[in-house]
Each structure stands twice: as structure tokens, then as C-alpha cells.
Amino acid sequence: MPVSASALRDIFGAAFTTDPAECLAYGYDNSRRQAQPDAVVFPTAHEQVVELVRACRATHTPLVARGRGTNTTGATVPEAGGVIASFERMNRIVRIDVDDRLAVVEPGVLNGDLQTALAAHGFFWPPDPTSSPYCTVGGNLACNAAGPRAVKYGSCRENTLGLRAVAGTGEEFRCGVNTTKGAVGYDLTRLLIGAEGTLAIITEATLKLTPKPAAKTTLSASYTDVAAATAAVTRIMAQPVVPCALEFMDGEALRLARAHAGAVIPNAGALLIVETDGEPSDLPHAIAALAIAARGAGLIELHTAADAHEAETLWAARRALSPALRTISNDKINEDVVVPVSRLPELIDALRGIVKKHAIPIVNFGHAGNGNIHVNLLPRDAAELARAQTALPEVFRGVIALGGTLSGEHGIGLAKRDFLADALDPAALALMRRIKTQFDPDGILNPGKLLPPA
Ligand SMILES: Cc1cc2nc3c(=O)[nH]c(=O)nc-3n(C[C@H](O)[C@H](O)[C@H](O)COP(=O)(O)OP(=O)(O)OC[C@H]3O[C@@H](n4cnc5c(N)ncnc54)[C@H](O)[C@@H]3O)c2cc1C
């Protein structure tokens, strides 16, 4: 291994391993890809990360930051070997400052633990991936993760004020602000968010907090078919009351959800979960506005959840969908494409055409208010897997033709890297490559991820 065990011992004491059996456990992620790292280190302080990056740069050793490996794109798989920096022990909430509505955290804090700590102060941090109990804030930032709430509150990029980080050059820096406004220089904070650990390693984040709304109401709207539901999404997003969640499930997703949650999930062609939050006195007006927009051709039933328990049952069924897909296919291909909401009906039509042509099962659900649909191709045998892989570029081309993009929240990693050139302006891609060179001239940080080979 280029960076020596004795150099790692100098930085981390006993908090590292080169034991191949222990390293094996850090070489995979939720993409189910696997590669063997040479060493795994467990930083607990910013200074250790600075020394680590410098040692890796001096020896041209690949260095991959890792939260909890829940990403779906192979973004933490150390294809080129080298060192995995697992942030599981750098997990302190440094400060919660309610007066200035911010929290300062280390990258290994679990999203769910942060939300619990913030709730005690009456606040939350909006990014809410379904994996919240198991994924880290560092991983969230590096993927620009989000969830149902993004339709109203935004993703990591809209909810992060500043970062402390170490570039691939070994330079340490702070960027961003502690204030809710700032117009000073290039926005390095937003650049690092979504960079998948390819530009710099994040060692601290200053997060923007939002007060917890006092009340919430959940509606479910069932439709005869997908076209009716997606047309309703467009109507809902075209009126002034922004829901705090607008989720979509197609008929096949509903069948799976019913198996999990029973009769609370209707037997229909498609379903929308529409949620609104705010002051209790404002909710009746918001619900009325959303209900008017949800009504239209193809509506079967519009139902208001009677209480928090009924709403939670609906959400639990929605959350169970992703794991439930494994009961159909061990090789599911889970994409998270995005199109402008007005193009959702065309997207669903195009997907129908593609799956019919290639004869593969497909289940669609997702964050319809953002036009972000999880397209799940579900091959059940080798022949279907080969056909699904042929279909995938057609899915991406269809999305791009509709003015959409490849990923809304999961990122690029290895899985979508080779499609990036189709999604980006060539001049923009060339600028990205030059930015990468500025931050990481020797290409040690998460090599092979996000940018396609030149
Ligand atoms: C059941 C399930 C449901 C999910 N639902 C959602 C969802 O609703 N929305 C969503 O957005 N995602 C979802 N995901 C995907 C995943 O949970 C997110 O991408 C999450 O942000 C990854 O966090 P992690 O801690 O596991 O990061 P990892 O997977 O370990 O790493 C992800 C990326 O972050 C980089 N990274 C990690 N730490 C740092 C650091 N300190 N500095 C720089 N780079 C770093 C890694 O190098 C890698 O590129 C889901 C995953 C699962 C398994």
C-alpha cells in the first residue's frame, strides 16, 4: 500500500485497520458493488483528516470518505483501492444555536440523531432521506440528499450555511457563512454539496435550521390511472399553497404497499400523498386549496387522514416500498430521475413504452412535487437483467429529452457516471473537470466517481 501503516499509526494511533477481513466490510455500499480497500481509518478530529489527505497526496494513495455506505450509486466503493476514511466516530453535534437558527455538526452525525436533538429545541433540518436513521450528515451533503420535504423546504444545498473541509491538495479551509444572507465570492459550500467527496473532505458543517410546524394534515388521493394522478400533480404545483410533501405511487407500488400496510392503501391505478403543515388556524385554507387542485378527471377518492396514526401508517407503507422491491428482484435498478412537473405524464408514458418494448417489470413512485420519480426496473432473471441494462440508456435519454436530469437526490457515483456527458453541456463538463483539478490535482479523492473518464 502506498501510504504506510506506520504513517497511519502516527496519525490515528490504533484507530485504523489493514486487516483484509475488516477492510472487506468497508468496501461495499448499498449499490451492492464491492472492492477491497487497503486500509480503513476512523478520524475523530479535523487535524487528523488534514494529515491524512497530505499523507495520501504525498504517496498518490486513493482516499474515499465514507458515512454509512447507504448510497445507491457505488459512490463509496474503493475501485482503485487505497484508504477509506469512515466518519462513524466523528459524530458530535458541536452546537445548536436556536437564536441564529443553526447547528454545527461533525460529518458522522446520523441524520436521525440530529433530528431528534433538534426536535427538543422545536427545530428540524429539512433533508429527510428515508434512510435517515442510518445515514450521516456528511453523506447527505456529499450526495445533496433529500426526501419528501424537499418540495417545500429544499435539499441540502438550500439548508447548509457553511462547511469546514480539506481539499485534495491538503489545504484546509472554511467556506460559507453563519448568517442567512451572504454575497461574498464564489459559493464553495454549494459546490462541495453534491460533489460526492471528489473535491474535498467535509469535516464540519453549519446547517440552517427550520422551526417545526405546529400542525400537519395528510391527504391521500387515489386515481383511476397514472395519467390522472400526474395531471393532478401539475395542478397542485401550479397553485400558491406549496405542500410539504407530494408523493406518487403507481398501481404496482400500491400493490406492494397494500401487502405491507393493508386496507389503508387503496386499490387504485395511482395514489398521491399530499401533506400540508403550518399553524393550525391556517391549515383548513391550505387543505381546501390542495383538495381543489387534487380533484379532476380520474379521481376516485380524496381522503383526509383521521389522525397522526393513520398518516404514519400511510408513510410507513411508502417507506417500505424500496426494501419491498427486493422481494421481486435481487437485481433491481433503482433510478431517481427528475423532469419538470408538467412533463410527468409524458415521462410515465415514455417509461411504459420502454418497459413494454423490453418486457421487464417496472415500479414507479417518488417525490412527484419535485418531478423526482424513482424508476425501478425489476429484472427477475439473467435475460431480464440484460434487457433492463439495454433499457436504462433509453430511460435516461427520454428524461433528458423532456428537459429533465439523471438524478434528483441519489447522485452519480459509478452507476450513472458514464451517462453524465449526455446530461451536461460539454463546456460545463469541461469546466467541472478543471475545477476537479484545482481542488484535487493528483486525483486522489474518490477517484473514478461522478466524472466520466476523460
Ligand atoms: C433504504 C434507503 C432509503 C434511501 N432513501 C433516500 C432518500 O429518500 N433520499 C435520498 O436522497 N437518499 C436516499 N437513500 C440513499 C442514501 O441514504 C443517501 O445518499 C445518504 O445521503 C448517504 O449517506 P451515507 O452516510 O450512507 O453516505 P455514504 O453512502 O457513506 O457516502 C455517500 C457519498 O458521500 C461521500 N462522503 C461521505 N462522507 C463524506 C465527507 N465527510 N466528506 C466528503 N464526502 C463524504 C462519500 O464519499 C460518497 O460519495 C436511501 C438509501 C437507502 C438504503
The ligand as a MOL file (V3000), in Angstrom:
LIG
                    3D

  0  0  0     0  0            999 V3000
M  V30 BEGIN CTAB
M  V30 COUNTS 53 58 0 0 0
M  V30 BEGIN ATOM
M  V30 1 C -33.4650 2.3000 2.3450 0
M  V30 2 C -32.7920 3.5160 1.7610 0
M  V30 3 C -33.5550 4.6450 1.5240 0
M  V30 4 C -32.9630 5.7820 0.9830 0
M  V30 5 N -33.7420 6.8820 0.7790 0
M  V30 6 C -33.1770 8.0220 0.3190 0
M  V30 7 C -33.9750 9.1950 0.1530 0
M  V30 8 O -35.1690 9.2220 0.4340 0
M  V30 9 N -33.3610 10.2970 -0.3160 0
M  V30 10 C -32.0310 10.3150 -0.6130 0
M  V30 11 O -31.5210 11.3630 -1.0090 0
M  V30 12 N -31.2630 9.2150 -0.4830 0
M  V30 13 C -31.7880 8.0810 -0.0190 0
M  V30 14 N -31.0070 6.9620 0.1440 0
M  V30 15 C -29.5850 6.9950 -0.2600 0
M  V30 16 C -28.5900 7.3400 0.8920 0
M  V30 17 O -29.1070 7.0130 2.1530 0
M  V30 18 C -28.1740 8.7870 0.8500 0
M  V30 19 O -27.4500 9.0610 -0.3380 0
M  V30 20 C -27.2930 9.2450 2.0330 0
M  V30 21 O -27.0890 10.6280 1.9270 0
M  V30 22 C -25.9370 8.5400 2.0990 0
M  V30 23 O -25.3960 8.7640 3.4020 0
M  V30 24 P -24.2520 7.8400 3.9920 0
M  V30 25 O -23.8710 8.3600 5.3300 0
M  V30 26 O -24.6470 6.4100 3.9500 0
M  V30 27 O -23.0920 8.1490 2.9540 0
M  V30 28 P -22.1880 7.1330 2.1220 0
M  V30 29 O -23.0380 6.2290 1.3280 0
M  V30 30 O -21.1910 6.5110 3.0310 0
M  V30 31 O -21.4320 8.1480 1.1610 0
M  V30 32 C -22.1230 8.8270 0.1430 0
M  V30 33 C -21.1700 9.8120 -0.5510 0
M  V30 34 O -20.7740 10.7850 0.3920 0
M  V30 35 C -19.3540 10.9030 0.4220 0
M  V30 36 N -18.9960 11.3100 1.7760 0
M  V30 37 C -19.3580 10.7380 2.9440 0
M  V30 38 N -18.8630 11.4350 3.9740 0
M  V30 39 C -18.1680 12.4830 3.4510 0
M  V30 40 C -17.4000 13.5440 3.9980 0
M  V30 41 N -17.2510 13.7030 5.3100 0
M  V30 42 N -16.8160 14.4200 3.1510 0
M  V30 43 C -16.9520 14.2850 1.8090 0
M  V30 44 N -17.6520 13.2950 1.2370 0
M  V30 45 C -18.2630 12.4000 2.0480 0
M  V30 46 C -18.8790 9.5230 0.0240 0
M  V30 47 O -17.5380 9.5380 -0.4590 0
M  V30 48 C -19.8850 9.1770 -1.0510 0
M  V30 49 O -19.5050 9.7950 -2.2450 0
M  V30 50 C -31.5700 5.7900 0.6600 0
M  V30 51 C -30.8080 4.6470 0.9120 0
M  V30 52 C -31.4030 3.5310 1.4610 0
M  V30 53 C -30.5450 2.3380 1.7330 0
M  V30 END ATOM
M  V30 BEGIN BOND
M  V30 1 1 1 2
M  V30 2 1 2 3
M  V30 3 2 2 52
M  V30 4 2 3 4
M  V30 5 1 4 5
M  V30 6 1 4 50
M  V30 7 2 5 6
M  V30 8 1 6 7
M  V30 9 1 6 13
M  V30 10 2 7 8
M  V30 11 1 7 9
M  V30 12 1 9 10
M  V30 13 2 10 11
M  V30 14 1 10 12
M  V30 15 2 12 13
M  V30 16 1 13 14
M  V30 17 1 14 15
M  V30 18 1 14 50
M  V30 19 1 15 16
M  V30 20 1 16 17
M  V30 21 1 16 18
M  V30 22 1 18 19
M  V30 23 1 18 20
M  V30 24 1 20 21
M  V30 25 1 20 22
M  V30 26 1 22 23
M  V30 27 1 23 24
M  V30 28 2 24 25
M  V30 29 1 24 26
M  V30 30 1 24 27
M  V30 31 1 27 28
M  V30 32 2 28 29
M  V30 33 1 28 30
M  V30 34 1 28 31
M  V30 35 1 31 32
M  V30 36 1 32 33
M  V30 37 1 33 34
M  V30 38 1 33 48
M  V30 39 1 34 35
M  V30 40 1 35 36
M  V30 41 1 35 46
M  V30 42 1 36 37
M  V30 43 1 36 45
M  V30 44 2 37 38
M  V30 45 1 38 39
M  V30 46 1 39 40
M  V30 47 2 39 45
M  V30 48 1 40 41
M  V30 49 2 40 42
M  V30 50 1 42 43
M  V30 51 2 43 44
M  V30 52 1 44 45
M  V30 53 1 46 47
M  V30 54 1 46 48
M  V30 55 1 48 49
M  V30 56 2 50 51
M  V30 57 1 51 52
M  V30 58 1 52 53
M  V30 END BOND
M  V30 END CTAB
M  END
